[in-house]
């Protein structure tokens, strides 16, 4: 114990020096290993990395589209926040809610075609003269006398050919100047074409019924006049004094 008390500093110093020597030897060994690894040749073909899985950005793209293209604000329609409703009292005392007025409130109930008809009736008995029955725009029927290659009073046709005996033919060939057609007619098969239409409409705000209206007819809606400018087999167009044209479609069977 006396020896340890007198020389413990030397003993501690010897232990520390031994540890340092051990560390120096270990570091030399590690340095040699690292140097050996660094001097080894590197493979020329690098390892291929795994393909990246593409990200699903559908939800983000939809959100971006919704932000950049917001839906338009519709202030019209059946809601009444910005469109107060008008109420009218009918003749029977009941109240009628008016959502639309003017041409927008018109409704087509029927469209009727107008025909031009040319029919061969019979020979007149005075040689090569023939009696034909005519109808224009589904109007009243009338008859007229006609001869081959001569203009008629109506101007709707010219007889160009005959089948059978001239004094009693079975068929007549007609030239239609308006349409540049050439057709054959007989007593059973007339010539017939659609020349226009009439339209039946109703106007609920005034409980108004408009029947057999034709192109260029005028109608009065809420003390304002409108003109029918076109009628087809499935629609009618109405023009106001301000040259605004409104199209009303027919939901029936054209």
Secondary structure, 3 states (H helix, E strand, C coil): CHHHHHHHHHHHHHHHHHHHHHHHHHHHHHHHHHHHHHHCCCCCCCCCCCCCCCCCCHHHHHHHHHHHCCCCCCCCCCCCCCCCCEEEECCCCCEEEECCCHHHHEEEEEEEEEEEEEEEEEECCCCCCEEEEEECCCCCCEEEEECECCCCCCCCCEEEEEEEECCEEEEEEEEECCCCEEEEECCCCCEEEEEEEEEEEEEHHHCEEEEEECCCCEEEECCEEEEEEEECCCEEEEEECCCCEEEEECCCCC
